[in-house]
């Protein structure tokens, strides 16, 4: 049984549904495969259906916003933004339906030579809880636009949001074109074993297993996983501006974003930025995510809270200092104080592994080369930030940072859905997602030679 609880009020059961058994997953994929033949035939109905879904999302924006707040504890302002993004994603891919799907080439002999892009069939999607509407849709919308059908296995903690999406899409799409299969790991494993193309977002361990299983079957797979994202701050950067950016990037939504800033690497004297960061973090509104002013709500569950608390205790035991993180927070839900740490060894988990919560490490580098080495010296490479007013430094350093997403004078958190998204090293496997790159992933290229009879 899948039980999803509100992280700010764990006694509040948002939804309780039966987990989908492997045989039921296989049946859902079989129905989706049968529906795919008709769905792929004409572009205009696909575009109209996605536009209709966007309209329905916009009509139900307040209801969806409240559900996101309730089920995953996302602060209201961010939840509102996610709902708006969900509608925008649907509209963006509704227009991509009409993008070219091939090209005509000069033949080597007489006749006609062309390439065609064709959908794979059934897209199996496995998605996390932290963006319970946007991530399922930035995978599903392009898959649907290019003629695939979709079977979605959401994170258990975001089951109600996924079912709400299904209810909306069911009103706009033909039967069995979009299906949700609630469940745990067993359900996801079954989906990987029968889908024609697989897209995953989640942890490194689970992503590696998904990629291996899909790869063994010879089906296309992409896995977007963790980040241990640095922000390199050069001496000329304004401390107050940097602090305002990085406080939100590190602590907003309780630090539960794969692009959240986890390390702040200061070149030279960290004193001014340290002071500005401490003041900014301590001023963050923490509490009930339903309140309009809240920036930091709860973490998703008790296990997540314990991990952040254990990381802070471990940092202190290793000789580090807690610059912030001592304030008391509500005992009603899974809250943890935003925590800024300094002075831990390079081998400590805060320096090299992702702790998914409102905790960030402040580090010092003697020069730019050391800062870049520190930024790159982890197994992840999702996002990186650089703060400076020096254009020469920007041009020299953006190419040296080993990250799929590099932001200059902007927070590491947040992505543009119309651009390719993905990381380097352990952060990603397979092709990029979102933007125009999505067509490459959700279709395969076929070469057609037509000779004269």
N, C-alpha and C positions, 0 to 999 in steps of 0.2 A: 504494500500500500504506500502510495506517495502522499506525504503530508507536508504541505507548505505553510510555514508559520511567519507571521509578521515579526521582523527582527526587533522592532521597537516595543512590541508587546507580544512576547512568545506564546502567551495563552490564546492569542487570536489566531485560529486556524483559518487561513485564507481559502484553501481548497484541500480536499482529500479525495483522491481517485485511485483506482487500481492501477498497478504497474502493468505495462504492456508486455506480455510474454513473447518469447522469440517466435513462436508460431504465428502469433497475431501480427508481429512486425512483418514477417514474410508475406502474410495475406495482404497487409496494407500496401506493401511494395508491389505485389502482383496486381492489385487494383490500380495503383498509380501507373504501372507500366501499360496496362490496357488503356487507361485514359490518355496517356501521353500521345498516342498515335493521332487522335483527333485534335488535341490541344496544339500540336506542332504544325498543323496544316496551314493555318492562315494567320498572318501577322496582325491585321487590324483588330480582330476580336481579342487578341492578347493585350494589345495596347489599351483598348477600351476597358477591359476587365481591371487592369492595373490602375488606370485613372479612376475607375469607380471605387476601387478599394481605398485609394488615397482620399477621395471625397468622404468616404464613410469614416476613415480614421479622423479626419478633420472634424466631422460632425460629432464624433464621440470623444473629442479631445479631453474634456474635463473628466469624463468617466475613466478613460485610460490613464490619465495623469494620476488620479486618485488610486487606481489599482497598482501602478508602479510604486508610488509612495508606500502603500500599505504592504505590498508583498516583498519588496527588496530593500525598503528603507531609504530610497533615493530622495534627497531633499526636493521639495516641491518645485523650485526653480529649475533644477536639472531635469526633473521628470517632465516638466512642461516642454523643455527644449528637446527631450528625446521623442516625445510624441510628435512635435512639429517636424523633426528630422525623419521620423518614420514615414509621414505623408510625403515629404520631399523625396525620399528614396524611391518610393513607389512611382512618383511622377517622372523622376529622372529615367528610370528604367522602362517606363511605359513609352518614352520617346526613343530609347535605344532599340526598341523592337524594329524600327525602320532603318537601323544602321546597315551598311553593306555587309553581306554575309559571304562574300567571295569576290573573285576577280577573273577577268578574261585575260589570257596570256597569248603571246605570239606562239603558234605551234611550230614545232621543228619540221613538220611536213604539212601537207594540206589537211584541212579540217578545222576543228575547234578544240582549244585547250583551256580549261577553266578549273578554278578551285571553288569549293563550296564548304561553308561551315554548317554542321549539323549538330543538333542537341545529342547529348549522351543517352538520355532516357530518363531515369529516376535519380534525382539528386537527394542523397542522404545527408542531412544537416544535423550536427551536434553542437549545441550552443550553450553559453554560460548564462549566469543569472544577472550579471552586473549591468548589462544593457538588454533587458528582457524583451524589448520591442525592436530596437534598431539593429542589433546583430542578427537575429533571425531574418529580418527583412533585407539587410544588405547582402545576405546570402541568397535568400529565397527570391527576391525580386528579379535579379539578373537571371537566375536559373529559370524562372518562369518566362521572362521576357524572351529568352532564346529558345523556348520550346520544350524545356524539360518539365516534368512534374516533380513535386517536392514531398518528401517525408521528413518531418522535423522531430528530433528528440531533444527537448529542452532540458536545461538543468532542473532538478526537482524543485529547487527553491524558487523557480520562475514559472512553475506549471500553470498557474492561473493566468498570467500574462500571455503565455503561448496559446492557451485555450481561447482567450479573448481574440487574439489574432486569427485563429482558425474560424471563429464564429463570424468575424468580419469578412474574411476571404471566401468563406462558404457561400456568402450572399452574392459574390461577384464572379466566382470561378465555377466551371463545371464540376460535377461530383468527382472526388478522388484526385483532383489536380493538386490539392494541398491538404496534407494530413498530419496531425500531431499524434505522436506516440509517447505518452508520458512514461517515465521509467528511470531506473538507475543504470549502472554500468552494463548490466546484462542486456538491457534493451538497446543501448548504443552499440554494443558488440554485434548483436543480431542485425542491426541496420547496416553496419559496415560490411557484413557478409553477403548482403544481397543488393545493395544500391549500385548504380552504374557510375556514379561520381560522388565523392565524399568531401565535405568541407567541415572542419572542426575548429572551434576556438575553446581553449581551456588550458589546463596545466601541461607542463612539459612531459611528465610521465604518461599521462593519458594520451596526449597528442602523438608521442612516439609510438605507442601501441596502436593507435588508430592508423597512422601512416604505414606501419609495418603490415598490418592486417590487410589494408586496402591495396598496398603495393604487391603483396603476395598474390592477390587476385588479379593484378594487372589493371586496376581501375584508377583513373586520375584522382589524386588526393591533395588537399592543402590543409595544413595545420598551423594555425596562429596560436602562439603560446605565450610564455611569460616575458617580462621585461624587468631589467634592473637599471632603470633609466637614469643617466647622469645629466646634470646641468653644469657646464663649465662656465665660471664667472671670471672674466678678466678684470684687471685692476681699474680700468677706466669706466666700468659699468656703474650705473647709479644704484646704490644699495637699496634705497626705498622702492624703486621701480622693480628691481629684481625680487625683493622680498614679497611685494604684492603679487607678482606673477607666481612665484614658486610656492608660496603658502597655499594658494588655491590648487596648484598643480599637484602638490604633495598630499594635501589633507582634504581637499574637496571630495565629497561623497565617501568620506572616511578612507581615502587613499585606495579605493577599490576599482582602479582602472589599470589596464595593462600598460597604458602610456603615462601613468603617474610618475612624478619625479621621486626617485628613491635615494639619490645621492646628489649633494650639492658640493661641487669641487671648486674651491676658491683659490685663485692664483695670487699669492702674496698674503698680506695681512687679512685674516678673516674677521677681525674685530667689528668694523662697521656693519658688515652684512649680518654677522651673528646677532648683533644688537637689534637690527631691524627685523630679522626673522623671528626672534623670540617675541618681540612686541606684537608682530603680526599674527603669529600662531596663537598666542595667548588671548588675542582679541577675537578669534574666530567664534561665531555663535555655534554652540554644540547642543544637540538635543533633538526633540521631536521633529522628524523630517517633514511633517505636515505643516509646520510653521513656516511662514513665508521667509523669515530671516535666517533660517537654519542653513548652515554650510556643511557641517559635519554631523551626520546622523549616526546610527548604529552600524556595526559591522554585521555581516550576514548571519552569523550563528555563533554559538558559544565556543566552538573550536577555533574560529577565526579570532575571537577576542582573546582566548588563551594564548594563541601564537604570538600576537602582538605584545601581550604582557610578558610572555617568556622571553621574547627578543629584547625587550627593554631591560629586564632583569639580567639577562645574559650579558648585555652590553656593559651594565654597571659592574658586574662581576669580572669582566675582562679589562677593567680600568677605564671605561668610558664614562662620560658625564651626560646626565639627562638635563638638557638645557630647558626643556619644557616637558610636560606630561605628568605632572603631579596633581593637577586639579581633579576634584571629584566630579563624577558625572552620574547620570541617572542609574539607579539600580534596577529599574523596571525592565529594561531591554538589554540588548547586547552592545552596550556602549563602551568605548575606550577613549581616553583622553588623547588628543593629538600630541605626538611625542617627537621632539627633535633631539638627536643624540650627536655627541662629538667624541672623538678620541679613542675609537675602537681599533684593534689591529686589522690589517688588511685581510686576514683570514676569517674575520668574524662574519656571520651570515648577513648582517646589515650592509657589509661592504661588498658582498659577492653573490648573494641570493635574494630572491624576491620575497618580501614579507608583505602579504596583501592586506594592508591596513594603513591607518594614519600614523605612520612612523617613517622618519627620514633621517639620513646621516649627513652631517656637515663634515667635509674633509678639506685639508689644506694641501696645496701643491706649491713647490718652490718656483716653478716656471711653467711655461705653456707645454713644453714637451712632457714634463712629468704629469701634468693635468690630463693630457691626451692619453698617456699610457695608463693612468688610473681609470679614465673613462672606458677605455677599451679592454681593460684587464679582467673582464668577467666573461662568462659563457654566453651571455645574452647580447642582443643587438637590435632591440626594437626601436626605441626613440632616444634622442639625445638633444640637449639644448646648449646653446652658446650665447653668452651675453657679453657684448662689447659694442663700442661705437667706432671701432677701427675696421674699415672696409678691407684693408689688406689682411688683417687677421681673419676676417670672415672668409675671404676667398682661400686663404691658406688652410684653414682648419676644418671647414665643412667637409672637405674630401678626406680628411684623416679620421673622422669620427665613424666608427664601425656600427652604423645604425641604419635601418631602413627608412627612418623618418628623422630628419635633422631640422630643428627649428632654431632660428636666430632671433634673439630678443623677443621670444614668445614662449609661453608655457609648453612643456613637453606633452601635456595631456590634450586630448582632442584630435580628431582627424577630419579631413574633408572627404566626404563619401564619393566625390566625383574624381578622386585621384587614387592611384594604386596604393594599397596599404599592405605592409608586411615588414618583417624584420630580417636580420642577418643571424648567423650562427644558430644557437639553440632556440631563438625566438620564433623561427618559422621553418616550415618544410613545404615544398611545393611552390606553385606560382602565387603571384600577388592576387589579392581580391580587391573589389570595389573599382569604381571608375571604368574606363575602357578595358582594363585588364580582365574584368569579369567575363567578357565574351570569350577571351582566349581559354579560360578555364572551363566554362560550362558548355563549350562546343568543341568538336574535333574537325580538323581540316581534311577534306576529301578532294583528290585530284581526279578530274573527269576528262578523258580524251575522246573526242568524237571525230572519227575518220570518215572520209567520203566513201560511200559504198562502191 
